[in-house]
Amino acid sequence: MQTPERIEAYKTMIRQLGALPPSIAMEALAALEESQQQNVTLKEELEDKINESNEFYKWWQEEVSHRNIYKHELVEAQQTIARQREALEYYAHVYVAHERLEEWDNGKRARAALEGEES
């Protein structure tokens, strides 16, 4: 904002240069004052936009951080599932092998029993 001292300084400068009549000088000063006020307004709007941008950036950084945490947790869960699947497959093979061994043993006993009856 223009202070009365600044306005007077502009008037004096214009008068000393003799470039403009006082009425035009006053219009020029009014235009200068208006453009400076517009400059202040635009500067405030720019600061608001910068603040909004900074807030958005902080929010985005938090979202990225959360996403990375979720990704890490997902990887851990997938690894746990893979380990459990391997363990289940191992126990399934052991169970099947045990069942086959029992079938073989039962078959062997049955044959022995049949051979014992035939003798």
Backbone bond lengths (Angstrom), bond angles and torsions (degrees), N, CA, C in turn:
res aa  C-N    CA-C-N  psi(-1)  N-CA   C-N-CA  omega(-1)  CA-C   N-CA-C  phi
1 M - - - 1.456 - - 1.519 108.83 -
2 Q 1.309 114.84 143.86 1.462 120.33 -178.47 1.521 110.52 -82.06
3 T 1.300 114.85 132.50 1.461 119.84 175.00 1.524 107.88 -89.50
4 P 1.327 117.96 157.23 1.468 120.12 177.82 1.534 111.43 -57.33
5 E 1.315 117.52 -34.15 1.463 120.35 179.29 1.522 111.36 -64.77
6 R 1.358 115.12 -41.31 1.461 118.58 179.09 1.524 111.25 -65.89
7 I 1.323 115.22 -42.58 1.466 119.07 179.26 1.518 109.58 -60.26
8 E 1.292 116.51 -44.44 1.468 120.39 179.10 1.522 110.76 -63.03
9 A 1.314 116.79 -37.62 1.464 120.20 178.53 1.519 110.12 -64.56
10 Y 1.347 116.81 -41.17 1.462 119.96 177.12 1.535 110.87 -63.03
11 K 1.299 115.98 -44.91 1.481 120.16 179.08 1.516 109.95 -57.94
12 T 1.303 116.37 -46.00 1.472 120.66 -178.59 1.523 110.08 -62.39
13 M 1.336 116.14 -43.57 1.458 120.18 -179.78 1.518 110.50 -61.81
14 I 1.316 116.58 -44.07 1.464 120.32 -178.92 1.524 110.15 -66.62
15 R 1.308 117.06 -41.15 1.473 119.97 178.71 1.519 110.87 -64.25
16 Q 1.311 116.30 -40.26 1.462 119.30 -178.75 1.524 110.63 -66.13
17 L 1.318 116.18 -37.26 1.456 118.81 178.34 1.526 110.81 -73.33
18 G 1.307 116.32 -27.07 1.449 121.00 -179.70 1.513 112.97 66.23
19 A 1.325 116.36 18.74 1.452 120.09 -175.89 1.524 112.63 -78.19
20 L 1.306 117.19 -30.60 1.466 119.56 -175.25 1.524 110.01 -131.37
21 P 1.332 115.03 146.06 1.464 118.16 172.02 1.528 108.90 -67.44
22 P 1.354 117.72 153.80 1.471 120.29 -177.22 1.517 114.21 -55.26
23 S 1.323 119.93 -36.20 1.470 120.77 -179.22 1.536 110.61 -66.50
24 I 1.305 116.45 -40.05 1.468 119.88 178.53 1.529 109.42 -70.95
25 A 1.326 115.05 -36.73 1.463 119.03 178.37 1.523 110.34 -61.21
26 M 1.324 116.88 -40.28 1.465 120.35 178.80 1.528 110.53 -64.71
27 E 1.335 116.29 -40.35 1.473 119.74 177.38 1.533 110.15 -64.21
28 A 1.341 115.45 -41.44 1.465 119.56 179.18 1.524 110.18 -63.69
29 L 1.318 116.54 -40.97 1.459 120.11 178.39 1.529 111.17 -65.77
30 A 1.325 116.53 -38.51 1.467 120.12 177.78 1.533 109.61 -64.28
31 A 1.337 115.71 -41.65 1.458 119.75 178.42 1.538 110.21 -65.10
32 L 1.317 115.66 -40.59 1.464 120.15 177.31 1.525 110.64 -62.07
33 E 1.317 115.91 -44.79 1.469 120.57 177.76 1.526 110.82 -59.01
34 E 1.328 116.10 -44.86 1.465 120.34 -179.59 1.528 111.07 -64.24
35 S 1.331 116.82 -42.68 1.465 119.20 -179.85 1.530 110.78 -66.71
36 Q 1.325 116.94 -34.88 1.463 119.08 177.08 1.530 110.85 -68.00
37 Q 1.325 117.03 -36.89 1.460 120.09 176.74 1.532 110.04 -66.19
38 Q 1.333 115.82 -40.19 1.463 119.31 176.32 1.529 110.27 -62.81
39 N 1.315 115.64 -38.21 1.458 120.41 177.70 1.534 110.68 -61.23
40 V 1.348 116.07 -43.82 1.456 120.56 178.51 1.536 109.62 -62.51
41 T 1.324 116.53 -44.48 1.459 121.47 -179.95 1.526 110.61 -61.62
42 L 1.329 116.07 -46.18 1.463 119.85 179.43 1.528 111.30 -64.51
43 K 1.321 116.39 -37.38 1.463 119.90 177.96 1.534 110.27 -63.89
44 E 1.324 117.38 -42.35 1.464 121.08 177.85 1.529 110.86 -63.61
45 E 1.339 116.75 -42.16 1.464 120.58 178.44 1.527 110.61 -63.51
46 L 1.344 115.69 -40.55 1.451 119.94 178.57 1.535 110.40 -64.01
47 E 1.315 117.31 -42.69 1.469 120.46 177.76 1.528 110.78 -61.62
48 D 1.338 116.81 -39.67 1.464 120.27 176.64 1.526 110.78 -61.85
49 K 1.334 116.30 -43.63 1.472 120.14 179.60 1.525 110.42 -64.95
50 I 1.320 117.05 -40.23 1.468 120.53 178.24 1.523 109.81 -63.25
51 N 1.334 116.88 -43.04 1.469 119.77 177.82 1.524 111.38 -62.09
52 E 1.328 116.81 -42.84 1.466 120.53 177.45 1.523 110.35 -61.29
53 S 1.329 114.92 -42.71 1.460 120.21 179.33 1.523 110.69 -62.59
54 N 1.321 116.84 -43.13 1.462 120.84 178.76 1.525 111.06 -63.93
55 E 1.318 117.14 -41.08 1.463 120.92 177.90 1.529 110.57 -63.45
56 F 1.335 115.47 -43.03 1.463 119.29 178.21 1.524 110.15 -63.00
57 Y 1.332 116.72 -42.61 1.462 120.44 179.68 1.523 110.46 -61.11
58 K 1.325 118.07 -43.82 1.474 120.86 177.95 1.527 110.38 -61.59
59 W 1.332 116.26 -44.36 1.463 120.37 178.50 1.533 110.02 -60.35
60 W 1.339 116.20 -45.26 1.460 120.42 -178.88 1.524 110.80 -62.47
61 Q 1.331 117.20 -41.67 1.456 120.81 178.53 1.532 110.39 -60.68
62 E 1.329 116.92 -41.33 1.464 120.47 177.44 1.523 110.78 -63.44
63 E 1.327 116.70 -41.46 1.466 120.53 179.45 1.522 110.58 -63.64
64 V 1.321 116.41 -43.40 1.460 120.31 178.52 1.524 109.85 -62.70
65 S 1.327 116.33 -41.14 1.463 120.63 178.73 1.525 110.36 -61.93
66 H 1.324 116.69 -45.56 1.473 120.55 178.40 1.529 110.44 -62.67
67 R 1.330 116.30 -42.02 1.460 119.99 -179.98 1.524 110.40 -61.60
68 N 1.326 116.51 -41.20 1.463 119.71 179.27 1.526 111.34 -65.51
69 I 1.325 116.32 -37.58 1.470 120.15 176.72 1.530 109.34 -62.97
70 Y 1.346 116.25 -45.89 1.460 120.23 -179.96 1.524 110.90 -62.71
71 K 1.335 116.56 -39.99 1.464 120.04 178.15 1.525 109.81 -61.19
72 H 1.320 116.62 -45.08 1.464 121.15 -179.94 1.526 110.08 -61.12
73 E 1.328 116.82 -44.72 1.463 120.64 179.16 1.530 110.73 -64.00
74 L 1.329 116.55 -38.13 1.459 120.47 178.46 1.527 110.44 -63.75
75 V 1.334 116.67 -44.57 1.463 120.41 179.06 1.530 109.80 -60.49
76 E 1.325 116.67 -44.36 1.468 120.13 178.66 1.531 110.70 -61.31
77 A 1.314 117.25 -42.60 1.469 120.90 -179.96 1.527 110.35 -64.60
78 Q 1.328 116.68 -41.65 1.464 119.84 179.00 1.530 110.73 -63.95
79 Q 1.324 116.38 -40.12 1.463 119.52 178.03 1.523 110.90 -64.94
80 T 1.331 117.33 -40.97 1.467 121.29 177.72 1.522 110.29 -62.05
81 I 1.318 116.81 -43.99 1.465 121.05 179.01 1.524 110.15 -62.01
82 A 1.324 117.27 -42.49 1.465 120.55 179.69 1.530 110.74 -62.84
83 R 1.349 116.96 -43.47 1.466 120.08 178.58 1.529 110.67 -63.05
84 Q 1.327 116.65 -43.18 1.469 119.85 -179.69 1.526 110.82 -66.35
85 R 1.325 116.56 -37.55 1.468 119.87 178.09 1.527 110.04 -63.66
86 E 1.336 116.57 -43.12 1.470 120.08 177.93 1.530 110.53 -60.87
87 A 1.316 116.88 -43.08 1.464 120.60 179.87 1.522 110.15 -64.02
88 L 1.328 117.56 -43.86 1.469 120.62 179.08 1.521 111.22 -63.43
89 E 1.337 116.97 -40.44 1.454 119.65 178.27 1.531 110.40 -64.20
90 Y 1.325 116.23 -40.35 1.467 119.98 178.22 1.530 109.96 -61.21
91 Y 1.342 115.93 -49.52 1.464 119.16 -179.36 1.524 111.61 -65.06
92 A 1.319 117.15 -31.95 1.466 119.96 177.05 1.530 109.43 -65.66
93 H 1.331 117.12 -42.95 1.475 120.16 178.07 1.525 110.55 -64.43
94 V 1.317 116.22 -41.48 1.467 120.07 178.57 1.523 109.74 -62.53
95 Y 1.329 116.73 -43.02 1.468 120.68 -179.73 1.529 110.37 -62.98
96 V 1.348 115.21 -46.46 1.469 119.29 -179.43 1.523 109.56 -62.34
97 A 1.319 116.50 -42.81 1.465 119.97 179.21 1.533 109.76 -62.44
98 H 1.318 116.82 -41.85 1.462 121.08 179.08 1.524 110.43 -63.05
99 E 1.328 117.08 -43.70 1.462 121.40 179.30 1.525 110.05 -61.96
100 R 1.325 116.00 -43.50 1.467 119.07 179.77 1.523 110.84 -65.51
101 L 1.318 116.77 -38.62 1.462 120.88 178.03 1.521 110.19 -63.39
102 E 1.350 115.55 -42.72 1.470 118.43 177.53 1.523 111.02 -63.82
103 E 1.346 116.78 -41.79 1.468 120.20 178.18 1.526 109.88 -61.87
104 W 1.314 115.76 -43.51 1.464 119.67 179.40 1.521 110.55 -63.43
105 D 1.351 115.30 -44.13 1.460 120.03 179.86 1.524 110.55 -64.14
106 N 1.332 116.78 -43.43 1.472 120.37 177.97 1.523 110.51 -63.34
107 G 1.309 116.17 -40.25 1.468 120.05 177.99 1.522 111.24 -63.86
108 K 1.317 115.97 -41.48 1.460 120.93 178.71 1.524 110.25 -63.82
109 R 1.311 117.04 -42.63 1.466 121.04 178.72 1.525 110.68 -65.07
110 A 1.329 114.43 -40.76 1.461 118.39 -179.69 1.523 110.13 -63.95
111 R 1.321 117.22 -43.12 1.466 120.10 177.96 1.521 111.25 -62.77
112 A 1.334 114.07 -41.85 1.472 118.03 179.76 1.518 110.02 -63.26
113 A 1.329 115.87 -39.76 1.456 120.08 179.65 1.524 109.32 -65.31
114 L 1.331 116.58 -43.95 1.463 119.77 178.99 1.516 111.25 -64.25
115 E 1.295 115.90 -41.41 1.473 119.14 179.16 1.518 110.17 -66.82
116 G 1.331 116.97 -33.64 1.467 120.50 177.67 1.498 111.53 -68.70
117 E 1.319 117.85 -33.98 1.466 121.84 179.79 1.521 109.62 -73.43
118 E 1.288 116.94 -34.69 1.465 120.95 -177.76 1.527 110.68 -73.75
119 S 1.280 118.05 -24.23 1.467 118.59 -176.36 1.471 112.96 -81.69
